[in-house]
Amino acid sequence: MLRWADNNLLDLKWEEIGEHYGRYRLHVPEAERAMARSLERYGQLSPVVVCRRQDRYELIDGFKTIERRTRSGADPAPVGPAHGGR
């Protein structure tokens, strides 16, 4: 994992991360296959990114990673919070 990500990681379980924003992502089968190959070869290099929406965390980056890891039965991916203004 990259050093910049180490400081602010959240300890969340899969069921604590919503996919409300998943409807906005584009499904590109070749990109999904490439992500699967990368995870197998290099492992998880950067955290998935979440933001707070109402009373839960919502995934905003890392949909392919989450999908692949849940299908394989892997432990939850590292999760980093999104930072920024309103």
C-alpha positions as CSV (number, residue, x, y, z in Angstrom):
1,M,0.0,0.0,0.0
2,L,1.2,3.5,-0.7
3,R,2.6,5.4,2.3
4,W,0.3,8.4,1.8
5,A,-2.7,6.2,2.4
6,D,-1.6,4.8,5.7
7,N,-2.6,7.7,8.0
8,N,-6.3,8.0,7.4
9,L,-7.6,4.5,6.7
10,L,-11.0,3.5,8.0
11,D,-11.7,0.0,9.4
12,L,-15.0,-0.8,7.7
13,K,-16.7,-4.1,6.8
14,W,-18.2,-4.7,3.4
15,E,-21.8,-4.2,4.7
16,E,-20.9,-0.8,6.0
17,I,-20.1,0.6,2.5
18,G,-23.0,1.5,0.3
19,E,-23.0,1.7,-3.5
20,H,-25.5,4.5,-4.0
21,Y,-23.1,6.1,-6.6
22,G,-22.5,2.9,-8.5
23,R,-25.3,3.8,-10.9
24,Y,-23.1,6.5,-12.3
25,R,-20.1,4.4,-13.2
26,L,-19.5,3.0,-16.6
27,H,-19.1,-0.8,-17.0
28,V,-16.2,-1.5,-19.3
29,P,-15.6,-5.3,-19.3
30,E,-11.9,-5.0,-20.5
31,A,-11.2,-2.6,-17.7
32,E,-12.7,-5.0,-15.2
33,R,-10.6,-7.8,-16.5
34,A,-7.5,-5.7,-16.3
35,M,-8.3,-4.8,-12.7
36,A,-8.7,-8.5,-11.8
37,R,-5.3,-9.3,-13.4
38,S,-3.7,-6.4,-11.5
39,L,-5.2,-7.5,-8.2
40,E,-3.9,-11.0,-8.7
41,R,-0.5,-9.9,-9.8
42,Y,0.2,-6.9,-7.4
43,G,-2.5,-7.0,-4.8
44,Q,-4.2,-4.0,-3.4
45,L,-2.0,-0.9,-4.1
46,S,-4.4,1.9,-3.0
47,P,-7.5,2.2,-0.8
48,V,-11.0,2.4,-2.1
49,V,-12.5,5.8,-1.5
50,V,-15.7,6.6,0.5
51,C,-17.6,9.6,1.5
52,R,-20.3,10.1,4.2
53,R,-23.8,10.3,2.8
54,Q,-26.4,10.7,5.5
55,D,-25.7,8.1,8.1
56,R,-23.4,5.7,6.2
57,Y,-20.3,5.5,4.1
58,E,-20.8,5.4,0.3
59,L,-18.2,4.1,-2.2
60,I,-17.1,6.7,-4.7
61,D,-14.0,5.1,-6.1
62,G,-13.0,1.4,-6.2
63,F,-16.1,-0.3,-7.5
64,K,-14.2,-2.9,-9.5
65,T,-11.9,-3.6,-6.5
66,I,-14.8,-4.1,-4.1
67,E,-16.7,-6.4,-6.6
68,R,-13.6,-8.5,-7.3
69,R,-12.6,-8.8,-3.6
70,T,-16.1,-9.7,-2.4
71,R,-16.5,-12.4,-5.2
72,S,-13.2,-13.9,-4.2
73,G,-14.1,-13.9,-0.5
74,A,-11.1,-11.7,0.3
75,D,-10.9,-9.5,3.4
76,P,-12.2,-5.9,3.0
77,A,-10.0,-3.6,1.0
78,P,-8.3,-0.7,2.7
79,V,-10.7,2.3,2.8
80,G,-9.7,5.9,2.7
81,P,-12.1,8.9,3.3
82,A,-12.6,11.5,0.6
83,H,-11.5,14.9,1.6
84,G,-12.9,18.2,0.3
85,G,-15.5,20.9,0.6
86,R,-19.2,20.7,0.1
